[in-house]
């Protein structure tokens, strides 16, 4: 079974959104999928440092 998803609303700088969109497109992912991926990597890296 797929994990449950939760919708949230965040405000990001427009230049960052543009860069993230470009990176997501280059990785053939939606912006939402890409943000989820990089946040997971970041959280894992933070946990690994502890």
PDB file with SEQRES, HELIX, SHEET and CRYST1 records, atoms N, CA, C and O in Angstrom:
SEQRES   1 A   50  UNK UNK UNK UNK UNK UNK UNK UNK UNK UNK UNK UNK UNK          
SEQRES   2 A   50  UNK UNK UNK UNK UNK UNK UNK UNK UNK UNK UNK UNK UNK          
SEQRES   3 A   50  UNK UNK UNK UNK UNK UNK UNK UNK UNK UNK UNK UNK UNK          
SEQRES   4 A   50  UNK UNK UNK UNK UNK UNK UNK UNK UNK UNK UNK                  
HELIX    1 AA1 UNK A   14  UNK A   26  1                                  13    
HELIX    2 AA2 UNK A   31  UNK A   49  1                                  19    
CRYST1    1.000    1.000    1.000  90.00  90.00  90.00 P 1           1          
ATOM      1  N   UNK A   1       0.842  -1.179   0.000  1.00  0.00           N  
ATOM      2  CA  UNK A   1       0.000   0.000   0.000  1.00  0.00           C  
ATOM      3  C   UNK A   1       0.892   1.249   0.000  1.00  0.00           C  
ATOM      4  O   UNK A   1       1.894   1.309   0.712  1.00  0.00           O  
ATOM      5  N   UNK A   2       0.512   2.233  -0.803  1.00  0.00           N  
ATOM      6  CA  UNK A   2       1.271   3.485  -0.874  1.00  0.00           C  
ATOM      7  C   UNK A   2       1.142   4.258   0.428  1.00  0.00           C  
ATOM      8  O   UNK A   2       0.099   4.219   1.081  1.00  0.00           O  
ATOM      9  N   UNK A   3       2.215   4.967   0.806  1.00  0.00           N  
ATOM     10  CA  UNK A   3       2.108   5.798   2.014  1.00  0.00           C  
ATOM     11  C   UNK A   3       1.121   6.935   1.793  1.00  0.00           C  
ATOM     12  O   UNK A   3       0.949   7.419   0.675  1.00  0.00           O  
ATOM     13  N   UNK A   4       0.485   7.346   2.865  1.00  0.00           N  
ATOM     14  CA  UNK A   4      -0.466   8.450   2.772  1.00  0.00           C  
ATOM     15  C   UNK A   4       0.273   9.749   2.508  1.00  0.00           C  
ATOM     16  O   UNK A   4       1.391   9.952   2.982  1.00  0.00           O  
ATOM     17  N   UNK A   5      -0.353  10.607   1.761  1.00  0.00           N  
ATOM     18  CA  UNK A   5       0.207  11.924   1.459  1.00  0.00           C  
ATOM     19  C   UNK A   5      -0.615  12.979   2.176  1.00  0.00           C  
ATOM     20  O   UNK A   5      -1.798  12.780   2.452  1.00  0.00           O  
ATOM     21  N   UNK A   6       0.014  14.087   2.471  1.00  0.00           N  
ATOM     22  CA  UNK A   6      -0.674  15.196   3.111  1.00  0.00           C  
ATOM     23  C   UNK A   6      -0.377  16.462   2.327  1.00  0.00           C  
ATOM     24  O   UNK A   6       0.776  16.754   2.010  1.00  0.00           O  
ATOM     25  N   UNK A   7      -1.420  17.205   2.020  1.00  0.00           N  
ATOM     26  CA  UNK A   7      -1.240  18.471   1.311  1.00  0.00           C  
ATOM     27  C   UNK A   7      -0.940  19.568   2.309  1.00  0.00           C  
ATOM     28  O   UNK A   7      -1.571  19.676   3.361  1.00  0.00           O  
ATOM     29  N   UNK A   8       0.048  20.384   1.948  1.00  0.00           N  
ATOM     30  CA  UNK A   8       0.391  21.543   2.765  1.00  0.00           C  
ATOM     31  C   UNK A   8       0.584  22.737   1.835  1.00  0.00           C  
ATOM     32  O   UNK A   8       0.688  22.583   0.618  1.00  0.00           O  
ATOM     33  N   UNK A   9       0.629  23.882   2.406  1.00  0.00           N  
ATOM     34  CA  UNK A   9       0.877  25.090   1.639  1.00  0.00           C  
ATOM     35  C   UNK A   9       2.130  25.753   2.196  1.00  0.00           C  
ATOM     36  O   UNK A   9       2.241  25.977   3.401  1.00  0.00           O  
ATOM     37  N   UNK A  10       3.069  26.062   1.311  1.00  0.00           N  
ATOM     38  CA  UNK A  10       4.293  26.745   1.725  1.00  0.00           C  
ATOM     39  C   UNK A  10       4.533  27.926   0.795  1.00  0.00           C  
ATOM     40  O   UNK A  10       4.053  27.951  -0.338  1.00  0.00           O  
ATOM     41  N   UNK A  11       5.268  28.883   1.283  1.00  0.00           N  
ATOM     42  CA  UNK A  11       5.632  30.036   0.472  1.00  0.00           C  
ATOM     43  C   UNK A  11       7.140  29.993   0.247  1.00  0.00           C  
ATOM     44  O   UNK A  11       7.923  29.954   1.197  1.00  0.00           O  
ATOM     45  N   UNK A  12       7.534  30.001  -1.030  1.00  0.00           N  
ATOM     46  CA  UNK A  12       8.942  29.923  -1.404  1.00  0.00           C  
ATOM     47  C   UNK A  12       9.316  31.125  -2.261  1.00  0.00           C  
ATOM     48  O   UNK A  12       8.465  31.709  -2.933  1.00  0.00           O  
ATOM     49  N   UNK A  13      10.588  31.488  -2.232  1.00  0.00           N  
ATOM     50  CA  UNK A  13      11.066  32.564  -3.093  1.00  0.00           C  
ATOM     51  C   UNK A  13      10.892  32.142  -4.557  1.00  0.00           C  
ATOM     52  O   UNK A  13      11.155  30.994  -4.914  1.00  0.00           O  
ATOM     53  N   UNK A  14      10.447  33.080  -5.398  1.00  0.00           N  
ATOM     54  CA  UNK A  14      10.159  32.738  -6.792  1.00  0.00           C  
ATOM     55  C   UNK A  14      11.377  32.265  -7.561  1.00  0.00           C  
ATOM     56  O   UNK A  14      11.247  31.424  -8.451  1.00  0.00           O  
ATOM     57  N   UNK A  15      12.561  32.782  -7.244  1.00  0.00           N  
ATOM     58  CA  UNK A  15      13.746  32.305  -7.956  1.00  0.00           C  
ATOM     59  C   UNK A  15      14.042  30.848  -7.591  1.00  0.00           C  
ATOM     60  O   UNK A  15      14.501  30.079  -8.436  1.00  0.00           O  
ATOM     61  N   UNK A  16      13.783  30.467  -6.340  1.00  0.00           N  
ATOM     62  CA  UNK A  16      13.979  29.090  -5.903  1.00  0.00           C  
ATOM     63  C   UNK A  16      12.980  28.163  -6.600  1.00  0.00           C  
ATOM     64  O   UNK A  16      13.342  27.072  -7.039  1.00  0.00           O  
ATOM     65  N   UNK A  17      11.734  28.599  -6.699  1.00  0.00           N  
ATOM     66  CA  UNK A  17      10.712  27.796  -7.382  1.00  0.00           C  
ATOM     67  C   UNK A  17      11.118  27.562  -8.834  1.00  0.00           C  
ATOM     68  O   UNK A  17      10.975  26.451  -9.347  1.00  0.00           O  
ATOM     69  N   UNK A  18      11.619  28.589  -9.492  1.00  0.00           N  
ATOM     70  CA  UNK A  18      12.058  28.436 -10.882  1.00  0.00           C  
ATOM     71  C   UNK A  18      13.172  27.416 -11.012  1.00  0.00           C  
ATOM     72  O   UNK A  18      13.152  26.578 -11.913  1.00  0.00           O  
ATOM     73  N   UNK A  19      14.141  27.484 -10.115  1.00  0.00           N  
ATOM     74  CA  UNK A  19      15.251  26.527 -10.145  1.00  0.00           C  
ATOM     75  C   UNK A  19      14.759  25.111  -9.868  1.00  0.00           C  
ATOM     76  O   UNK A  19      15.173  24.161 -10.533  1.00  0.00           O  
ATOM     77  N   UNK A  20      13.875  24.977  -8.885  1.00  0.00           N  
ATOM     78  CA  UNK A  20      13.338  23.652  -8.555  1.00  0.00           C  
ATOM     79  C   UNK A  20      12.533  23.068  -9.711  1.00  0.00           C  
ATOM     80  O   UNK A  20      12.618  21.871  -9.985  1.00  0.00           O  
ATOM     81  N   UNK A  21      11.756  23.905 -10.388  1.00  0.00           N  
ATOM     82  CA  UNK A  21      10.991  23.434 -11.549  1.00  0.00           C  
ATOM     83  C   UNK A  21      11.922  22.922 -12.640  1.00  0.00           C  
ATOM     84  O   UNK A  21      11.679  21.867 -13.227  1.00  0.00           O  
ATOM     85  N   UNK A  22      12.982  23.667 -12.907  1.00  0.00           N  
ATOM     86  CA  UNK A  22      13.957  23.239 -13.919  1.00  0.00           C  
ATOM     87  C   UNK A  22      14.607  21.914 -13.532  1.00  0.00           C  
ATOM     88  O   UNK A  22      14.766  21.024 -14.367  1.00  0.00           O  
ATOM     89  N   UNK A  23      14.980  21.792 -12.268  1.00  0.00           N  
ATOM     90  CA  UNK A  23      15.628  20.567 -11.797  1.00  0.00           C  
ATOM     91  C   UNK A  23      14.661  19.385 -11.840  1.00  0.00           C  
ATOM     92  O   UNK A  23      15.051  18.277 -12.207  1.00  0.00           O  
ATOM     93  N   UNK A  24      13.412  19.614 -11.468  1.00  0.00           N  
ATOM     94  CA  UNK A  24      12.400  18.560 -11.511  1.00  0.00           C  
ATOM     95  C   UNK A  24      12.170  18.090 -12.942  1.00  0.00           C  
ATOM     96  O   UNK A  24      12.070  16.892 -13.205  1.00  0.00           O  
ATOM     97  N   UNK A  25      12.088  19.036 -13.853  1.00  0.00           N  
ATOM     98  CA  UNK A  25      11.878  18.687 -15.262  1.00  0.00           C  
ATOM     99  C   UNK A  25      13.060  17.891 -15.797  1.00  0.00           C  
ATOM    100  O   UNK A  25      12.870  16.918 -16.527  1.00  0.00           O  
ATOM    101  N   UNK A  26      14.268  18.288 -15.447  1.00  0.00           N  
ATOM    102  CA  UNK A  26      15.461  17.565 -15.892  1.00  0.00           C  
ATOM    103  C   UNK A  26      15.495  16.146 -15.333  1.00  0.00           C  
ATOM    104  O   UNK A  26      16.075  15.249 -15.943  1.00  0.00           O  
ATOM    105  N   UNK A  27      14.873  15.944 -14.172  1.00  0.00           N  
ATOM    106  CA  UNK A  27      14.823  14.631 -13.526  1.00  0.00           C  
ATOM    107  C   UNK A  27      13.539  13.878 -13.896  1.00  0.00           C  
ATOM    108  O   UNK A  27      13.276  12.799 -13.365  1.00  0.00           O  
ATOM    109  N   UNK A  28      12.746  14.446 -14.802  1.00  0.00           N  
ATOM    110  CA  UNK A  28      11.483  13.865 -15.279  1.00  0.00           C  
ATOM    111  C   UNK A  28      10.522  13.576 -14.120  1.00  0.00           C  
ATOM    112  O   UNK A  28       9.934  12.498 -14.040  1.00  0.00           O  
ATOM    113  N   UNK A  29      10.377  14.549 -13.233  1.00  0.00           N  
ATOM    114  CA  UNK A  29       9.476  14.438 -12.085  1.00  0.00           C  
ATOM    115  C   UNK A  29       8.611  15.687 -12.001  1.00  0.00           C  
ATOM    116  O   UNK A  29       8.946  16.740 -12.545  1.00  0.00           O  
ATOM    117  N   UNK A  30       7.491  15.541 -11.305  1.00  0.00           N  
ATOM    118  CA  UNK A  30       6.683  16.727 -11.023  1.00  0.00           C  
ATOM    119  C   UNK A  30       7.415  17.541  -9.957  1.00  0.00           C  
ATOM    120  O   UNK A  30       8.282  17.022  -9.254  1.00  0.00           O  
ATOM    121  N   UNK A  31       7.064  18.797  -9.847  1.00  0.00           N  
ATOM    122  CA  UNK A  31       7.672  19.656  -8.833  1.00  0.00           C  
ATOM    123  C   UNK A  31       7.426  19.078  -7.437  1.00  0.00           C  
ATOM    124  O   UNK A  31       8.333  19.046  -6.606  1.00  0.00           O  
ATOM    125  N   UNK A  32       6.223  18.632  -7.191  1.00  0.00           N  
ATOM    126  CA  UNK A  32       5.885  18.065  -5.889  1.00  0.00           C  
ATOM    127  C   UNK A  32       6.722  16.817  -5.593  1.00  0.00           C  
ATOM    128  O   UNK A  32       7.249  16.671  -4.490  1.00  0.00           O  
ATOM    129  N   UNK A  33       6.843  15.930  -6.564  1.00  0.00           N  
ATOM    130  CA  UNK A  33       7.655  14.719  -6.380  1.00  0.00           C  
ATOM    131  C   UNK A  33       9.107  15.087  -6.106  1.00  0.00           C  
ATOM    132  O   UNK A  33       9.758  14.479  -5.257  1.00  0.00           O  
ATOM    133  N   UNK A  34       9.606  16.074  -6.819  1.00  0.00           N  
ATOM    134  CA  UNK A  34      11.002  16.467  -6.677  1.00  0.00           C  
ATOM    135  C   UNK A  34      11.274  17.079  -5.300  1.00  0.00           C  
ATOM    136  O   UNK A  34      12.273  16.756  -4.656  1.00  0.00           O  
ATOM    137  N   UNK A  35      10.393  17.951  -4.863  1.00  0.00           N  
ATOM    138  CA  UNK A  35      10.555  18.561  -3.540  1.00  0.00           C  
ATOM    139  C   UNK A  35      10.501  17.481  -2.462  1.00  0.00           C  
ATOM    140  O   UNK A  35      11.286  17.510  -1.514  1.00  0.00           O  
ATOM    141  N   UNK A  36       9.580  16.531  -2.602  1.00  0.00           N  
ATOM    142  CA  UNK A  36       9.479  15.431  -1.648  1.00  0.00           C  
ATOM    143  C   UNK A  36      10.780  14.631  -1.619  1.00  0.00           C  
ATOM    144  O   UNK A  36      11.267  14.268  -0.549  1.00  0.00           O  
ATOM    145  N   UNK A  37      11.336  14.361  -2.790  1.00  0.00           N  
ATOM    146  CA  UNK A  37      12.586  13.598  -2.899  1.00  0.00           C  
ATOM    147  C   UNK A  37      13.747  14.318  -2.209  1.00  0.00           C  
ATOM    148  O   UNK A  37      14.470  13.712  -1.418  1.00  0.00           O  
ATOM    149  N   UNK A  38      13.924  15.603  -2.507  1.00  0.00           N  
ATOM    150  CA  UNK A  38      15.075  16.298  -1.921  1.00  0.00           C  
ATOM    151  C   UNK A  38      14.890  16.531  -0.423  1.00  0.00           C  
ATOM    152  O   UNK A  38      15.871  16.558   0.320  1.00  0.00           O  
ATOM    153  N   UNK A  39      13.653  16.699   0.030  1.00  0.00           N  
ATOM    154  CA  UNK A  39      13.424  16.829   1.469  1.00  0.00           C  
ATOM    155  C   UNK A  39      13.713  15.510   2.186  1.00  0.00           C  
ATOM    156  O   UNK A  39      14.268  15.511   3.285  1.00  0.00           O  
ATOM    157  N   UNK A  40      13.340  14.388   1.572  1.00  0.00           N  
ATOM    158  CA  UNK A  40      13.644  13.074   2.168  1.00  0.00           C  
ATOM    159  C   UNK A  40      15.155  12.884   2.289  1.00  0.00           C  
ATOM    160  O   UNK A  40      15.649  12.425   3.318  1.00  0.00           O  
ATOM    161  N   UNK A  41      15.883  13.241   1.231  1.00  0.00           N  
ATOM    162  CA  UNK A  41      17.343  13.114   1.259  1.00  0.00           C  
ATOM    163  C   UNK A  41      17.933  14.001   2.353  1.00  0.00           C  
ATOM    164  O   UNK A  41      18.840  13.580   3.071  1.00  0.00           O  
ATOM    165  N   UNK A  42      17.432  15.207   2.481  1.00  0.00           N  
ATOM    166  CA  UNK A  42      17.926  16.137   3.493  1.00  0.00           C  
ATOM    167  C   UNK A  42      17.669  15.603   4.899  1.00  0.00           C  
ATOM    168  O   UNK A  42      18.563  15.609   5.746  1.00  0.00           O  
ATOM    169  N   UNK A  43      16.442  15.140   5.144  1.00  0.00           N  
ATOM    170  CA  UNK A  43      16.083  14.627   6.463  1.00  0.00           C  
ATOM    171  C   UNK A  43      16.929  13.397   6.801  1.00  0.00           C  
ATOM    172  O   UNK A  43      17.392  13.259   7.934  1.00  0.00           O  
ATOM    173  N   UNK A  44      17.131  12.513   5.840  1.00  0.00           N  
ATOM    174  CA  UNK A  44      17.961  11.326   6.070  1.00  0.00           C  
ATOM    175  C   UNK A  44      19.398  11.741   6.408  1.00  0.00           C  
ATOM    176  O   UNK A  44      20.000  11.190   7.329  1.00  0.00           O  
ATOM    177  N   UNK A  45      19.942  12.701   5.674  1.00  0.00           N  
ATOM    178  CA  UNK A  45      21.297  13.171   5.932  1.00  0.00           C  
ATOM    179  C   UNK A  45      21.414  13.778   7.332  1.00  0.00           C  
ATOM    180  O   UNK A  45      22.418  13.571   8.015  1.00  0.00           O  
ATOM    181  N   UNK A  46      20.402  14.519   7.757  1.00  0.00           N  
ATOM    182  CA  UNK A  46      20.420  15.110   9.099  1.00  0.00           C  
ATOM    183  C   UNK A  46      20.391  14.023  10.172  1.00  0.00           C  
ATOM    184  O   UNK A  46      21.094  14.116  11.178  1.00  0.00           O  
ATOM    185  N   UNK A  47      19.578  12.999   9.952  1.00  0.00           N  
ATOM    186  CA  UNK A  47      19.502  11.895  10.913  1.00  0.00           C  
ATOM    187  C   UNK A  47      20.815  11.129  10.959  1.00  0.00           C  
ATOM    188  O   UNK A  47      21.257  10.718  12.032  1.00  0.00           O  
ATOM    189  N   UNK A  48      21.438  10.935   9.809  1.00  0.00           N  
ATOM    190  CA  UNK A  48      22.701  10.208   9.740  1.00  0.00           C  
ATOM    191  C   UNK A  48      23.828  10.939  10.458  1.00  0.00           C  
ATOM    192  O   UNK A  48      24.763  10.305  10.945  1.00  0.00           O  
ATOM    193  N   UNK A  49      23.749  12.270  10.530  1.00  0.00           N  
ATOM    194  CA  UNK A  49      24.772  13.073  11.212  1.00  0.00           C  
ATOM    195  C   UNK A  49      24.670  12.955  12.733  1.00  0.00           C  
ATOM    196  O   UNK A  49      25.645  13.203  13.444  1.00  0.00           O  
ATOM    197  N   UNK A  50      23.513  12.585  13.222  1.00  0.00           N  
ATOM    198  CA  UNK A  50      23.298  12.548  14.687  1.00  0.00           C  
ATOM    199  C   UNK A  50      23.832  11.285  15.303  1.00  0.00           C  
ATOM    200  O   UNK A  50      23.733  11.100  16.516  1.00  0.00           O  
TER     201      UNK A  50                                                      
END                                                                             
